[in-house]
């Protein structure tokens, strides 16, 4: 299994490689590809890559300019320090858009998705049966479809920074800072999301586990939920949900 890594920071490359090597000794990690130019050259000459892990911002531009040289069916796991390019990423065969620093669990989840896609290509009948069995176990939502000026727009869960209820409406807030309303109360949204990946932390907010960086105790005794973004509002954990949130984050 050949995994190509685009990363211009050597420390991050070694960190990702270490996580992958701990997952499976069968992973053959290639890289680092540190620039768009290097990526174009590599992808033009090599056609045996199975999975790409790509930092969006390289030292000479955005990785998208290199990925156009990759086969369209190679799964891509994007990494970034912000969500500014999340929507652009989904023009490619994107599985996940992970915000740095990347945790072992988030990368493991993304790799499971990639391996499932590869298995589906190699044995489509078996993969269809696996997906059918999985759907029988749960019916958790994987995306939202919202109205837009041109019709309807699909919002993958991996592009959502948090979900908030305010002014008697519910809004999806994306990694790039944009938001859109959805026609359902927060309680209904909570029931439709996988509780391993999303949690309602108070009466207003639902957050994804992979974007939580920790909890901070304030001087007044309240606890603040910290996300991996500078553009998030102050999210105070509900007093009745503190123990539940701690247990959820410790999984």
Protein Blocks (a to p, Z undefined) as FASTA:
>chain_A
ZZddddfbfklmmmmmmmmmmmpmkbccedddfbfklmmmmmmmpccbfbdcddfbackb
cfklmmmmpcfklccddddfbfklmmmmmmpccfbdcdddddfklmmmmmmmmmmmmmmm
mmmmlmmmmmmmmmmmpccdfbdcdddfklpadddfklpfbdcdeehiacdddfkopacd
ddddfklmmmmpcfklgccfbfkbccdfklpgbdcddfkopacddddbfkbccddddfkl
mmmmmmmmmZZ
